[in-house]
Amino acid sequence: MANGNEKDFSAFVQEAGLIWGPSPEIYGGLAGFYTYGPLGKLLKNRVENSIRKTFNENGYREVEGPTVLPNEVWKASGHLDTFQDRTIKCKKCGAVFRADKLIEEGRDISADAFSNKEILDFIKKNKIKCPTCKGDFEEKIEKQSLMLGTVVGGKEASLRPETATGTYLPYIRYYNYFRKRIPFGVFQIGKAYRNEISPRQNVLRGREFTQAEGQMFVDPKEKNNWEPYEKIKNEELPFWSEAEQKAGKFSEKKISVEEALKKKLIKSQAYGWCIWLAYTQFRNFGIPQERIRMRQHHSEEKAFYADDAWDIELNLNNYGWTEVCGVHDRTDYDLTQHSKASGVKLEAVRDNGEKFIPHVLEIAFGSDRPTYSLIDLFYDKKEEGEGKTILKVPYHMSPIDVSVFPLMKKPELRDVAEKIALELEKSFVVDYDFTGSIGKRYLRSAMQGTPYAITVDYDSLKDKSVTVRDRDTEKQIRVKINSLTEILWGLLKDGKKFGDLK
C-alpha cells in the first residue's frame, strides 16, 4: 500500500488527533512522554480491549497493582543493580544514545548480544553518525540505570519499569483465589516508566508507556503435559531461529509448534502454547501475517534466568523489523528471589503433598507499540487528489465504528440523523458530523478509519431508509433505519461482509 513519506505520516499522526508530543508541547516537550489525542485514545482502547479478550478467553484473569514499589522489591528482583542500558556519547554535541539501538535502527540486525567492542567496531566500520548533529561518537561505552526513583514517606522507592514484578508479589493471594490449583494465569495492563536513554521513534521508545503482560504460573513437571497444547500443536508460526539469524537469512516458511518442539527450538509444550497465544494476539489486532516473525534470543542475549526466550517482531513501514513482544520462560527465578528477600514461602503443593515453587511463563508487551503499528501499517496516502488519506485499520479495530451524516443542515434531516446517532451510540462508537459538504465528510470519516458512513437524505423521510457507505470499496446500499443496529452489529462484531448485504 502507498505509505507516503515520513513527513506526511508524522503530520497525519498529529493532525488526525492520534498522538501528540513530546508533551507538554507548549513548554517545549519532555522527550519520551506523549499524549494520545481523541482518535488515538479510542484506537488504544481497542488494542487494550483486544488484549483483555484474548487473555480472558485463554484462562487469564486481570489484576491491577501499584506503580510504585519500595526499593527492597527492586533489589530482590535485580532491577536496582542490573537494569541498565549501554550508552555512547557524541563527541560534537554531547548527545547520549543507547548503543545497541543506534546500530539496529534502519538495519535488520539484533545488537543486544554484541559485546562493547563489537558495538564500537560496528559503529566505526559502518560510519554511523550522531542522529542529532551528524558528529562522531566517543570510543567508549558506559551504562545508565533505567530506574526512576522517588521517596515515599521517607522510604526510597522506584516507579515500576515493568508490570511483571508487581504481578508476582501477590502470589499467595492468587494461589488461594484459584483454589490452590496450578496452573493459573493473571495479567496486568498499566503504566510503567523507564529512564530511557534517547527516546525516539514516537511511542515505540518512551519513558512512560503502557504495558500488558500475562503471567502463567505452572508446575515445572507439567510443562510437557500441557492439555491446551494438543489443540494448537499443528499451528504454523514464522519461527526465526538463532542459527538462521547467524546465517544472515530469514525464511518466511512457517513450521508448526510441534515441529519447533521436536527441533528443540522451544523446550516445552507449555511454552509453545504461550508463543502461539502471543502470535495469535497480534493476528487478532489484524496485523498481516507476512508482517510478523518470531525471533529467538541469542544464547549470549538471553537473560540468565530464562529457559526460553523469543521476541515477536513486526515489519513496520517507517522503522523496519521492530520488537513488539517478548515471550519468556522465567523458571522459578522471580518467586525464589522474592521468597528469599521477604522471608515468605511462595510455594504450591502437588496432589501427592510434594511442595514446589511454580515456574512463570511470561508474555510481555504493551499497548503503545501495537497502537503505533496499526497506524504505521494501515496509513494509506493516495498519490492523486487532495485529502485522499485513509486509515485502513481493520474494521474491528477502528477507533470509530460509524459516522452519521445528514445530507444537508436542514432541521428535518438533522432531527432524523441525531436520533439515529443516539440510538447507535448504545452499541457503537459514533461520530455525528453535519459540517461541510458530504464529500468532505466522507473523506474525514475515511481519514479517521471509520468503516461505515450513514447518510440521511430526503428519501429517508419517506421510506425510513438511509444510505450506508463502505470505507474501502466506497460502495453504498440502502438500509431500513430500524435494521441499522442489527446490520452494523453483524458487520462489525460477527464478521459479515458488506458485499453480501442487499
Number of C-alpha atoms within 10 A of each C-alpha: 11 12 18 15 11 11 8 12 19 14 10 20 19 15 12 17 16 23 22 21 20 21 15 14 12 8 8 10 13 14 20 25 19 21 17 18 18 13 19 23 17 18 26 23 16 20 26 23 14 19 24 19 14 17 21 15 10 12 12 19 16 15 12 13 17 12 16 19 19 17 19 16 20 23 15 19 20 13 18 18 12 15 16 17 19 19 20 24 20 20 14 14 14 15 17 17 22 20 25 23 17 20 20 17 15 13 12 17 14 19 17 19 15 15 13 17 12 12 23 20 13 15 19 14 9 9 11 15 15 21 11 12 12 12 16 17 23 13 16 13 17 14 15 15 17 19 22 16 18 15 12 12 6 7 9 13 20 21 20 23 24 22 26 21 20 19 20 19 18 12 16 16 10 19 18 10 11 13 9 15 16 17 18 20 22 21 26 24 21 20 19 20 23 21 19 22 25 19 19 15 13 19 25 21 19 24 23 19 22 22 24 24 26 28 25 22 23 23 21 17 10 14 18 14 14 16 13 12 21 12 9 17 18 13 14 16 21 21 26 24 21 16 12 14 18 9 9 10 12 15 12 14 10 14 15 18 26 21 15 20 16 12 10 10 19 22 17 23 23 23 28 26 22 21 26 20 18 26 23 15 17 21 13 18 21 15 21 13 13 10 15 23 24 22 22 24 22 18 12 11 14 17 14 10 13 16 16 22 23 24 25 24 19 26 19 17 19 16 16 16 22 22 18 20 23 21 28 25 24 20 22 20 18 22 24 19 17 22 17 12 14 13 9 12 13 22 15 20 15 12 8 6 8 8 11 15 21 24 23 27 26 26 25 22 23 26 27 23 24 22 23 21 22 23 22 21 21 19 24 20 22 15 12 7 8 8 13 14 24 22 25 23 24 17 20 20 26 23 26 22 24 27 25 26 28 25 21 18 14 12 10 14 20 21 13 18 25 18 11 22 21 13 14 18 15 10 12 17 16 21 17 18 19 18 13 11 11 16 10 12 19 22 16 19 23 23 21 25 29 30 27 27 24 26 22 26 22 16 11 19 13 8 11 16 21 26 22 23 21 19 23 15 9 12 12 17 15 16 19 13 16 11 10 18 17 9 17 21 15 14 18 20 11 11 11 14 10 20 11 6 11 7
